Amino acid sequence: MKLIIQKNIKKFSPKVVLLIFGIFIILYFTGTSISWGRFDIFNFLVSLIGCLIVVLSLKINMIIILYKKCHKLIQYLFKIFFVCFIFSFVLFQSLIIFNMRAKPKNGADYVIILGCQVVGEYASLPLLQRGYTAIRYLNRNPETKVVVSGGQGSGENISEAEALRRLLLENKIDKERIFLEDKSKNTLENLILSNELYNLLDKNVLLVTSDYHMYRTLSVAKKIKYSNISGLPSKSQCSILPAFLLREYVTITYYKLLRRI
């Protein structure tokens, strides 16, 4: 029995684990891009990292030997970097997941729906999810106004804000309640330009965006002095959620380094 356990442990050596992990990354992130029907630079880069992990797994013994030959200072710095990475990854993912269940306040003065990809003139699935989440809230709160936010990107025939405006109108939201912000290119601009147009900093504002995106959105809003905000997350597809969670970790790290949040 002991020999069998030892053999099974050997089968799952670091080399095998790294190989399986690298292959999984390649297949998952390549498959995600294919399912989206478009080339995605982030998924492409992560797939390349998966290829690197596969190569490293095949050369793991050589890498261990080289590591042991490195100066003690380099080994120490590598360990610090690895610990910092693990700590920050666990911390940020915990914050993201916690905010995925944010609870909205009723009776908001304004809802801001953050834009997402448009394909031609059609809202992508994440944008539709955000739109319908906002519509349900607006139907329960008939006095609340709504700002649809998002500019026009590559491959988009209309702005993200216009796609949201059409969706709201199709679902019987009064056009007098809908306000447009159609120039922004990212989360920070969504919130800055919406405020510049409609003076929202001191209003009771509800932010509607995808669940994985809620922590960053609320953090940015607080950073630029929105004084009374809450979040209403739209639920994402489970199959693509890991890709977005990893993307959010990278983006939040970038925002932290630039002190945007």
C-alpha positions as a Markdown table, in Angstrom:
| # | Residue | x | y | z |
|---|---|---|---|---|
| 1 | Met | 0.0 | 0.0 | 0.0 |
| 2 | Lys | 2.8 | 2.3 | 0.9 |
| 3 | Leu | 4.6 | 1.6 | -2.4 |
| 4 | Ile | 1.4 | 2.4 | -4.3 |
| 5 | Ile | 1.0 | 5.8 | -2.6 |
| 6 | Gln | 4.6 | 6.6 | -3.3 |
| 7 | Lys | 4.2 | 5.8 | -7.0 |
| 8 | Asn | 1.1 | 8.0 | -7.2 |
| 9 | Ile | 2.9 | 10.9 | -5.6 |
| 10 | Lys | 5.7 | 10.5 | -8.1 |
| 11 | Lys | 3.2 | 10.6 | -10.9 |
| 12 | Phe | 2.1 | 14.1 | -9.7 |
| 13 | Ser | 5.6 | 15.5 | -9.5 |
| 14 | Pro | 6.1 | 19.3 | -10.0 |
| 15 | Lys | 7.0 | 18.5 | -13.6 |
| 16 | Val | 3.6 | 16.8 | -14.3 |
| 17 | Val | 1.6 | 19.4 | -12.4 |
| 18 | Leu | 3.2 | 22.2 | -14.3 |
| 19 | Leu | 2.7 | 20.4 | -17.6 |
| 20 | Ile | -1.0 | 19.9 | -16.9 |
| 21 | Phe | -1.4 | 23.4 | -15.7 |
| 22 | Gly | 0.3 | 24.9 | -18.8 |
| 23 | Ile | -1.8 | 22.8 | -21.2 |
| 24 | Phe | -5.0 | 23.8 | -19.3 |
| 25 | Ile | -4.1 | 27.6 | -19.6 |
| 26 | Ile | -3.5 | 27.2 | -23.3 |
| 27 | Leu | -6.7 | 25.4 | -24.0 |
| 28 | Tyr | -8.9 | 27.5 | -21.7 |
| 29 | Phe | -7.8 | 31.0 | -22.8 |
| 30 | Thr | -7.6 | 30.0 | -26.5 |
| 31 | Gly | -11.0 | 28.5 | -26.2 |
| 32 | Thr | -12.4 | 31.6 | -24.5 |
| 33 | Ser | -11.2 | 33.8 | -27.3 |
| 34 | Ile | -12.8 | 31.5 | -29.9 |
| 35 | Ser | -16.1 | 31.5 | -28.0 |
| 36 | Trp | -16.0 | 35.3 | -28.0 |
| 37 | Gly | -15.5 | 35.3 | -31.7 |
| 38 | Arg | -12.6 | 37.8 | -31.7 |
| 39 | Phe | -8.9 | 38.1 | -31.0 |
| 40 | Asp | -8.2 | 39.2 | -27.5 |
| 41 | Ile | -4.7 | 40.4 | -26.7 |
| 42 | Phe | -5.0 | 39.5 | -23.0 |
| 43 | Asn | -6.1 | 35.9 | -23.6 |
| 44 | Phe | -3.4 | 35.6 | -26.3 |
| 45 | Leu | -0.7 | 36.7 | -23.8 |
| 46 | Val | -1.9 | 34.4 | -21.1 |
| 47 | Ser | -1.9 | 31.5 | -23.6 |
| 48 | Leu | 1.7 | 32.4 | -24.4 |
| 49 | Ile | 2.5 | 32.2 | -20.7 |
| 50 | Gly | 0.8 | 28.7 | -20.7 |
| 51 | Cys | 3.2 | 27.7 | -23.5 |
| 52 | Leu | 6.1 | 29.0 | -21.4 |
| 53 | Ile | 4.9 | 27.0 | -18.4 |
| 54 | Val | 4.8 | 23.8 | -20.6 |
| 55 | Val | 8.4 | 24.5 | -21.8 |
| 56 | Leu | 9.5 | 25.1 | -18.2 |
| 57 | Ser | 7.9 | 21.9 | -17.0 |
| 58 | Leu | 10.0 | 20.0 | -19.5 |
| 59 | Lys | 13.2 | 21.7 | -18.3 |
| 60 | Ile | 12.3 | 21.8 | -14.6 |
| 61 | Asn | 15.4 | 19.9 | -13.4 |
| 62 | Met | 17.7 | 22.3 | -15.3 |
| 63 | Ile | 15.9 | 25.3 | -13.9 |
| 64 | Ile | 16.2 | 24.0 | -10.3 |
| 65 | Ile | 19.9 | 23.5 | -10.9 |
| 66 | Leu | 20.3 | 27.0 | -12.3 |
| 67 | Tyr | 18.3 | 28.5 | -9.4 |
| 68 | Lys | 20.6 | 26.8 | -6.8 |
| 69 | Lys | 23.6 | 28.3 | -8.6 |
| 70 | Cys | 22.2 | 31.8 | -8.4 |
| 71 | His | 23.5 | 34.3 | -5.8 |
| 72 | Lys | 21.7 | 34.1 | -2.5 |
| 73 | Leu | 20.4 | 37.7 | -3.0 |
| 74 | Ile | 18.7 | 36.7 | -6.3 |
| 75 | Gln | 17.2 | 33.7 | -4.6 |
| 76 | Tyr | 16.0 | 35.9 | -1.7 |
| 77 | Leu | 14.5 | 38.5 | -4.1 |
| 78 | Phe | 12.7 | 35.8 | -6.1 |
| 79 | Lys | 11.1 | 34.4 | -2.9 |
| 80 | Ile | 10.0 | 37.9 | -1.9 |
| 81 | Phe | 8.4 | 38.4 | -5.4 |
| 82 | Phe | 6.7 | 35.1 | -5.2 |
| 83 | Val | 5.3 | 35.7 | -1.7 |
| 84 | Cys | 4.1 | 39.2 | -2.8 |
| 85 | Phe | 2.4 | 37.8 | -5.8 |
| 86 | Ile | 0.6 | 35.1 | -3.9 |
| 87 | Phe | -0.5 | 37.6 | -1.2 |
| 88 | Ser | -1.7 | 40.2 | -3.6 |
| 89 | Phe | -3.5 | 37.6 | -5.8 |
| 90 | Val | -5.4 | 36.2 | -2.8 |
| 91 | Leu | -6.2 | 39.6 | -1.4 |
| 92 | Phe | -7.5 | 41.1 | -4.6 |
| 93 | Gln | -9.5 | 38.0 | -5.6 |
| 94 | Ser | -11.1 | 38.1 | -2.1 |
| 95 | Leu | -12.1 | 41.7 | -2.6 |
| 96 | Ile | -13.4 | 41.0 | -6.1 |
| 97 | Ile | -15.5 | 38.0 | -5.0 |
| 98 | Phe | -16.8 | 39.8 | -1.9 |
| 99 | Asn | -18.0 | 42.7 | -4.0 |
| 100 | Met | -19.6 | 40.4 | -6.6 |
| 101 | Arg | -22.5 | 40.2 | -4.0 |
| 102 | Ala | -22.9 | 43.9 | -3.5 |
| 103 | Lys | -26.4 | 45.0 | -2.4 |
| 104 | Pro | -28.0 | 48.1 | -4.0 |
| 105 | Lys | -29.7 | 50.9 | -2.2 |
| 106 | Asn | -33.3 | 51.6 | -3.3 |
| 107 | Gly | -34.4 | 55.0 | -4.4 |
| 108 | Ala | -31.2 | 56.0 | -6.2 |
| 109 | Asp | -31.2 | 59.4 | -7.9 |
| 110 | Tyr | -29.2 | 58.0 | -10.8 |
| 111 | Val | -28.1 | 54.6 | -12.1 |
| 112 | Ile | -24.9 | 54.6 | -14.2 |
| 113 | Ile | -24.6 | 51.5 | -16.5 |
| 114 | Leu | -21.0 | 51.0 | -17.5 |
| 115 | Gly | -20.4 | 50.1 | -21.1 |
| 116 | Cys | -19.0 | 46.9 | -22.5 |
| 117 | Gln | -18.3 | 45.5 | -26.0 |
| 118 | Val | -20.7 | 46.0 | -28.9 |
| 119 | Val | -20.5 | 43.8 | -31.9 |
| 120 | Gly | -21.5 | 45.9 | -34.9 |
| 121 | Glu | -24.7 | 47.4 | -33.7 |
| 122 | Tyr | -25.6 | 44.6 | -31.2 |
| 123 | Ala | -24.8 | 44.6 | -27.5 |
| 124 | Ser | -22.5 | 41.7 | -26.3 |
| 125 | Leu | -23.8 | 39.3 | -23.7 |
| 126 | Pro | -22.1 | 41.1 | -20.8 |
| 127 | Leu | -23.6 | 44.4 | -21.9 |
| 128 | Leu | -27.0 | 42.8 | -22.2 |
| 129 | Gln | -26.6 | 41.4 | -18.7 |
| 130 | Arg | -25.8 | 44.8 | -17.4 |
| 131 | Gly | -28.6 | 46.4 | -19.2 |
| 132 | Tyr | -31.3 | 43.9 | -18.0 |
| 133 | Thr | -30.0 | 44.1 | -14.5 |
| 134 | Ala | -30.5 | 47.9 | -14.6 |
| 135 | Ile | -33.9 | 47.6 | -16.2 |
| 136 | Arg | -35.2 | 45.4 | -13.4 |
| 137 | Tyr | -34.0 | 48.1 | -10.9 |
| 138 | Leu | -35.5 | 51.0 | -12.9 |
| 139 | Asn | -38.8 | 49.2 | -13.1 |
| 140 | Arg | -38.9 | 48.9 | -9.2 |
| 141 | Asn | -37.7 | 52.6 | -8.8 |
| 142 | Pro | -39.7 | 54.7 | -11.4 |
| 143 | Glu | -38.2 | 58.0 | -10.1 |
| 144 | Thr | -34.6 | 56.9 | -10.8 |
| 145 | Lys | -32.8 | 58.4 | -13.8 |
| 146 | Val | -30.2 | 56.4 | -15.7 |
| 147 | Val | -26.9 | 57.4 | -17.4 |
| 148 | Val | -25.8 | 54.9 | -20.1 |
| 149 | Ser | -22.0 | 55.2 | -20.4 |
| 150 | Gly | -19.5 | 54.0 | -23.0 |
| 151 | Gly | -17.9 | 55.2 | -26.2 |
| 152 | Gln | -17.4 | 53.6 | -29.6 |
| 153 | Gly | -14.5 | 51.2 | -29.9 |
| 154 | Ser | -12.9 | 49.2 | -32.7 |
| 155 | Gly | -15.4 | 47.0 | -34.5 |
| 156 | Glu | -18.3 | 48.8 | -33.0 |
| 157 | Asn | -20.7 | 50.6 | -35.4 |
| 158 | Ile | -22.4 | 52.5 | -32.5 |
| 159 | Ser | -21.3 | 53.5 | -29.1 |
| 160 | Glu | -21.8 | 51.2 | -26.1 |
| 161 | Ala | -24.0 | 54.0 | -24.6 |
| 162 | Glu | -26.2 | 54.0 | -27.7 |
| 163 | Ala | -26.6 | 50.2 | -27.6 |
| 164 | Leu | -27.7 | 50.5 | -24.0 |
| 165 | Arg | -30.1 | 53.4 | -24.8 |
| 166 | Arg | -31.8 | 51.3 | -27.5 |
| 167 | Leu | -32.1 | 48.3 | -25.1 |
| 168 | Leu | -33.7 | 50.5 | -22.4 |
| 169 | Leu | -36.2 | 52.0 | -24.9 |
| 170 | Glu | -37.1 | 48.5 | -26.2 |
| 171 | Asn | -37.9 | 47.6 | -22.6 |
| 172 | Lys | -40.3 | 50.5 | -22.0 |
| 173 | Ile | -37.9 | 52.8 | -20.1 |
| 174 | Asp | -39.1 | 56.3 | -20.7 |
| 175 | Lys | -36.7 | 58.2 | -22.9 |
| 176 | Glu | -36.9 | 61.2 | -20.5 |
| 177 | Arg | -35.2 | 59.1 | -17.8 |
| 178 | Ile | -32.2 | 58.2 | -20.1 |
| 179 | Phe | -29.0 | 60.3 | -20.2 |
| 180 | Leu | -26.1 | 59.6 | -22.6 |
| 181 | Glu | -22.4 | 59.6 | -22.0 |
| 182 | Asp | -20.9 | 58.2 | -25.2 |
| 183 | Lys | -17.2 | 59.3 | -25.2 |
| 184 | Ser | -15.5 | 57.3 | -22.5 |
| 185 | Lys | -13.0 | 54.5 | -23.2 |
| 186 | Asn | -12.5 | 52.9 | -19.8 |
| 187 | Thr | -13.9 | 52.6 | -16.3 |
| 188 | Leu | -12.2 | 55.8 | -15.1 |
| 189 | Glu | -13.6 | 57.8 | -18.0 |
| 190 | Asn | -17.1 | 56.3 | -17.6 |
| 191 | Leu | -17.3 | 57.8 | -14.1 |
| 192 | Ile | -15.4 | 61.1 | -14.7 |
| 193 | Leu | -17.3 | 62.0 | -17.9 |
| 194 | Ser | -20.7 | 61.0 | -16.5 |
| 195 | Asn | -20.1 | 63.3 | -13.5 |
| 196 | Glu | -18.9 | 66.2 | -15.8 |
| 197 | Leu | -22.1 | 65.9 | -17.8 |
| 198 | Tyr | -24.7 | 65.4 | -15.0 |
| 199 | Asn | -23.0 | 66.6 | -11.8 |
| 200 | Leu | -23.3 | 63.3 | -9.9 |
| 201 | Leu | -20.7 | 63.4 | -7.2 |
| 202 | Asp | -23.1 | 64.4 | -4.4 |
| 203 | Lys | -26.1 | 62.4 | -5.8 |
| 204 | Asn | -27.3 | 59.0 | -4.6 |
| 205 | Val | -25.8 | 56.9 | -7.4 |
| 206 | Leu | -26.1 | 53.2 | -8.2 |
| 207 | Leu | -23.4 | 51.7 | -10.4 |
| 208 | Val | -24.4 | 48.7 | -12.6 |
| 209 | Thr | -21.6 | 46.6 | -14.1 |
| 210 | Ser | -20.6 | 43.0 | -14.3 |
| 211 | Asp | -20.0 | 41.2 | -11.0 |
| 212 | Tyr | -16.3 | 40.6 | -11.4 |
| 213 | His | -15.9 | 44.4 | -12.3 |
| 214 | Met | -17.8 | 45.7 | -9.3 |
| 215 | Tyr | -14.8 | 46.1 | -6.8 |
| 216 | Arg | -12.7 | 48.1 | -9.2 |
| 217 | Thr | -15.7 | 50.3 | -10.3 |
| 218 | Leu | -16.7 | 51.2 | -6.7 |
| 219 | Ser | -13.0 | 51.8 | -5.8 |
| 220 | Val | -12.5 | 54.2 | -8.8 |
| 221 | Ala | -15.8 | 56.0 | -7.9 |
| 222 | Lys | -14.7 | 56.5 | -4.3 |
| 223 | Lys | -11.2 | 57.7 | -5.5 |
| 224 | Ile | -12.8 | 60.5 | -7.6 |
| 225 | Lys | -15.1 | 61.6 | -4.8 |
| 226 | Tyr | -18.5 | 60.0 | -5.5 |
| 227 | Ser | -19.9 | 60.6 | -2.1 |
| 228 | Asn | -23.0 | 58.3 | -2.0 |
| 229 | Ile | -22.6 | 55.2 | -4.2 |
| 230 | Ser | -23.6 | 51.6 | -4.1 |
| 231 | Gly | -23.3 | 48.7 | -6.6 |
| 232 | Leu | -25.6 | 46.4 | -8.4 |
| 233 | Pro | -23.7 | 43.6 | -10.1 |
| 234 | Ser | -24.9 | 41.6 | -13.1 |
| 235 | Lys | -24.2 | 37.9 | -13.0 |
| 236 | Ser | -21.5 | 36.6 | -15.4 |
| 237 | Gln | -21.3 | 33.3 | -17.2 |
| 238 | Cys | -19.5 | 30.8 | -15.0 |
| 239 | Ser | -17.6 | 29.4 | -18.0 |
| 240 | Ile | -15.8 | 32.7 | -18.7 |
| 241 | Leu | -15.6 | 34.0 | -15.1 |
| 242 | Pro | -12.0 | 32.7 | -14.4 |
| 243 | Ala | -10.7 | 34.6 | -17.4 |
| 244 | Phe | -12.3 | 37.8 | -16.2 |
| 245 | Leu | -11.1 | 37.3 | -12.6 |
| 246 | Leu | -7.5 | 36.9 | -13.8 |
| 247 | Arg | -7.9 | 40.0 | -16.0 |
| 248 | Glu | -9.3 | 42.0 | -13.1 |
| 249 | Tyr | -6.3 | 41.0 | -10.9 |
| 250 | Val | -3.9 | 42.4 | -13.5 |
| 251 | Thr | -5.9 | 45.5 | -14.0 |
| 252 | Ile | -6.4 | 46.2 | -10.3 |
| 253 | Thr | -2.6 | 45.8 | -9.7 |
| 254 | Tyr | -2.1 | 48.3 | -12.5 |
| 255 | Tyr | -4.6 | 50.7 | -11.1 |
| 256 | Lys | -3.0 | 50.4 | -7.6 |
| 257 | Leu | 0.5 | 51.1 | -9.0 |
| 258 | Leu | -0.9 | 54.3 | -10.7 |
| 259 | Arg | -2.9 | 55.2 | -7.6 |
| 260 | Arg | -6.2 | 55.2 | -9.5 |
| 261 | Ile | -7.7 | 53.3 | -6.6 |
